[in-house]
Amino acid sequence: MRCAVFTATPRGTKTALRVRASLDASVDIFGKAGQEMPAGVRVYERLAPQVAAAFRQYDALIFIMATGIAVRMIAGSLKSKLEDPAVLVLDEEAQHVISLLSGHIGGANELTRELAASLGADPVITTATDVQKKLAVDVAAARLALRPSPKEQIKRFNSAVLDDAAIRYVIDENLARASFYKKRLDDMGLTALFGRELPPKGGLTAFITADESVRREDVICLVPRRLVAGIGCRRGTEMSEIRVALEATLTKIGRSIADVSLLASTEAKADEAGLLALSAKLKRDIRFHSNEKMQETIDAYGLSESPFVKKNIGIGNVAEAAALASVPAGRLALAKTRFEKVTVALVWEK
C-alpha cells in the first residue's frame, strides 16, 4: 500500500512522522512550504493540486488537519467507491483517527483501526455495519481481493446484513483456488457452499465466480481481481532464482503463485531467458512494456526511480511500473521488494 500524508503545521509534521513509523506501508509525507522540514518530507506550495495528483497515485490519503479542509480538497476528485482511495483524517495531536472515505473497499476502516491502535488514538468509524459489528459483504470481498459486481447491489446486501437477513455465500466450484476462498470465508465466520450454478431464487446470494455476467436481483457477484507481478532482474538471472523471489514476495501478502494472473517487465528484458522460462513454467503470460509506457506510468503514479537503473536501461523503476502499466487502474498490494538479483512488486487490479 502507498500512503500520502498531508500536514499543514510543524506539530502536524511530527505526528506524520509517527504515522509513517506506525504503518507497514510505503509512506510519503507532504508538508507546507515555509517551515523547517525533517529529512524525507516533501514540500508543497499549494495543497489542492498536490492532493488532486495524490488521489490518483496513492492507495490511501491521510490528512493531519481539520476535516473540513480534507473534504474540500478531495471533493473534485471523487469517482466511485470501487475506485477511490482510502481517506483518513487525524488531528495534529493524534487523539482521533477518522475514517472519511472508502471505509470498506478502499480499506479506510481497517487502516483507521490499525493506525489508532498504534498511536493510542480513538478510531472514529461511522459506517453502520461497523458500528453494529457486522461483516458487510463488501468488507468480506475486500479482504479476499474480490470485486463486487454490479456495484449497485452493495447497498442492498449491506442493508440486509444490518437487518440480520441471511446471505448465502456460494463459491463456483470451477473457480481456481475455490478451496482458498472457502477457508478464508470460514475464518471470517461465514458459511460458504460450493456449487456449479446459482441456487433457486429466494433470499440473497453472494456468488464468488469469475463470471460477472450473472444478473439477478437477488445476487451479487464477487469476482477475483487480477494480481499482476512486476519483475525486474539482472541480466542472466536464472529462472529458479526469479521464482524463489516471486514466491517469497507473494508469501508476504498471504498468496501463492496460483493467484498470479500476469507477469510484467520492461521491453529491455524481452529476451531475458529466466523470465521467459518462468512464464512458460507457470503458464502465465508475460507483458513487456516500452520505456515510453513505463515512464508514463512512473510519472502518473509518482513512483521513485533509481538513477543506476535509469542509466542502464533508460527508466528508473521496473517492477512497480511494469505491474501498474499492465492494468487500467491498479493498487499496489506490495511495493517493490528487493532481492540480490531480482525486484518484485505486486498489484491488484481495481
N, C-alpha and C positions, 0 to 999 in steps of 0.2 A: 504494500500500500504506500502511495505517495501522498504526503500531507503538506499543506501550506498553512503556516501560522502567521497571522497578521497582528501587529501591535501598533499602538499609537503613542505610548509613553515609555520612559525608561523603566518604570516599575513593571509595565506590561511585558517588556522585553525580558526582564528577569524571569517572569512567570513562563514566558515562551521557552526559555532555556530548560526550565523544569519539565515542561511538556515534552520537549524533544528527548530528554533523558528518560522519560517515562514510557515512551512508545517504542515498540519493536517494529519500526517502520522507517521509511526514508522521509525525513522531515526538513523542510526549508522554512526559514524564518524571514519575514519581511518586516523591517522597522521603518518608521517615518524619518525622512531626512531631517538634518538639523540637530541630531542627537549623537552623542558618542556611542558607537556601536561595538559590541563584543565581536571578536573574530567569527567569521562564518555567517553573519547576519546580512542579508541583502537589504538594500536601501530603496525605498520608493519615494517619489516626489508627490504623486497623486495616487490615491488609493483606488479609485474607481477603475481605471484601465488595468491596474495590476490584478484586481480581483476578477475582472472580466476574462483576462487571459488565464488566470489560475483555475477558473471554473471549468475550462476545457481541458486543462493539463493535469489536474490532480484528482485523486480519489476522495480526498477529504479536505475541507477548508475549516480552519479553526480561528475564530476572531477573539482577541483578548481586548474587548472594548464593549461599549453599550450595544445591547441587542438591536436597538433601532438603527444604528449605523450599519450593522451587518445586514439587516433586512433591506435597507435602501441599496446597499452595494450589490446584492445578488439578484434583486428584483428583475432586472432586464435580461438576466441570463437563464432564467428558469425554463425548462423544457418539459420534462416528464419524470415521474417517479421511477421509471425504469432506467433513466439515463443520468439524472442529476447526481452530483457527488454528495457525500455526507457533509453537513454543515453544523458546526458546534460553536457555541459562544461561551466564553469564560469572563468573569470579572477579573481585574488585574491582581486581586489578592488570592485568586483561585479558591474562593469559598463555594462557588457554584459552577457546575458544568451543565450547559443547556443543550439538549438535542433539538436543533432548529429545523432541519430539513433532511429528507431521505432517511427517516428513522429505521425503516425495515430493510428495503432492498439495498439502499446505499450504505447501510450498516452504522448509521449515526447513533442509534440507541446503544448498541453493544460497545461502540467506541466511547460513548459517554460514560457507561458503567466502568469500563476499563480505566479510563483516564481519571475519573472521580476517585476510584479505589486507590490508585497510585498516588494521587495528590492529597488525599484525605479531604476531598470536597463532597458537596452534596450534589448527586446527579438529579437533573430536572428533566423528566421524560413525561410527555403528556399524551402519547398515543393510547387509546382506550384499552387495547388488548394488553399492552404492557402494564398499565395501571392495574388492570384486573388479573395480572399474572397468568394470562392465557396465551398460548402459542398461535400466533397468526400464521395463516397459510403462506404469506409472502416472506415471513421470517424463516419458516422451515425451508422454503425454496432458496433463500439467500444463503443459508448455512450449507446447502448442498450444491451451490452454484447452478441452480435451476432457474430458468426464466419463465415467469407466469405468462400465459397466453390464453385468451386475449386479456389485456391488462384491465379492461372494464369489469372483469369478473372479480378482481381482487376485493373491491369494496363489498360486493355481495357475500363473498365467502368469509371475510373477516367479520362482517355483521353477524353472520351465522355463528361464528365462533363465540362472539360476545353473548349471543342468545342461547348458548350451550347446545346448539344443534349439532348433531353428529355429522362428521365429514369422513367419507370413506377415502382412504388412500390406496390407490391401485397402481401397481407397477407393471408396465408392459414386460412380460416375461422374455420377449425377444430383444429387449434393450441391453446393450453392452453394459456390463457392471451392474446388472439388476440386483444381485445379492448385496452389493456395496450399499445401494440406496436403502434396501430393506434393513440392513443392520443399523445404518445411521438413523433411520426413522424410529427404529426400536429404541435406540439410545435416547431419542428425544421424548420417548413415551407415547409415540404414535403407532398404532397398529396398521400395518400395510399388508395387502394381499397381492399375489402375483396373478396376472390374467392376460389372456391373448386379446381380449376385447373388453369394451366397457360393460358394466352391469346394466340391467334394465333401468329405466327412469324410476326415480323415487329417491328422495334425499339428494345430497350433494356429493360429488366425486372429484377428488384431486387425482388426475391421471398423469403419472410420470412416464413420459413417452418422447420419442424423437419426432413423432408425427404431430405437428401442431395444427394440422388442418382440421382436426376434430372440432366441430362447432355444435355444442348442445348447451341449452340454457342451464343445465344442472351440472356442467363440467367445466373445470379449469385445467388446462394442460400445464404441466411443469416440465419444461424442455431443457435438457442438459445444454449448458453453454459450451462453446468450443474452447479448449485450452490449447494455446499456442506456446511452443518452446522456441525462444530465440537463442541461437547458439553462435558464439564466436570461438575460434580456436587458432592456435599457432599452426603454421604450415607443417604438414606431415604428422599431425597428431593421430594416433591410432583410434580406430572405431571403438575399441573396448574402453579406452580412457574417456572418450566423449560420453559413452553410455553410462559409465560409473558416475561422472559429473552430473548428468541429467537425472539419474535415479536419486542421487543424494539431494539434489535441488527439489525434486518432487516430494521427497520424504518430508521436507520442511513444511509443506502445506497439506500433509496427510493424503497425498495422492500417489499414483503409480504411473508407469509408462502406459498402461492400458487407458488412462484418462486423456492422453495427449492426442489431439486431433491433427495437428500440423506442426512441422518443423520449419524454421525460417533462419536465414542468414543473409549475408551480403553477396552480391554478384562476384565479388573478389574471391569468394570461396566456392564458386560454382563447379570447380574441378577438384575440390578437396575430397580425396579418396575416403577419408574417415567419415565425413558427413554423408557422402553418397552411400557408403556401405551401411551406415546406421539407418538411413531412410529405407533402404531395401530390406534390412533385417527386421525392422519394426513394421514394415508395410505401411508406412506413413509418407504422404507427400512432403517434399521439402521445397520451400519457395525462396528463391534468391532475388533480392531486391536491388535495384540500381542505386548508385550513390545519390542520384538526384532524389529518388523516392525516400531513401533513408535520411537524407539531410532535411527534407521537408518534414519528416516525422520528428526528427530531433528538434527542429525549430518549433513545430506545433505544440509539442509536449514539454518544451523547455528542458530537454534531457542534458545531463552533463556529458562532456566529451573529454577523452584522453588525448592530450597532444601527441603522445607517442604513437597511438593507434592511428590518429588522423594523418600523421606524417607518412605512415607506412601504406595505408590503403585509401586515404582521401576523406574518410569520415571518422569521427572520434567516438562513436558509440555503435556497437554491433548488436549485442544480444537484445537489449531493450528496444532499440529502434526497429530491428527486424521483426520482433514479435508484434509490436504495436502497428507496424506498417501492414501487417497481414490481415487485420480486421477493421471494419468500418469504424467501430468505436470499441476501445478496449480499456480494461482496468488491470493494472499490474497486480498479479497475485503474489509475485515475489520479484523485487528489484534484482538487478544483475548480481549473481553470486560468482565469485572468482575462485578458480582452482588453478593448479600450477600451469596448465596449458589451455584451459577452457574457461569461458564465461557462459553462464546460462541465465536467462530471465524468463519468467512465466507470465502470461497474460490471459485473462478470461475475456472472452467476447461479451460485451454488454447485451 
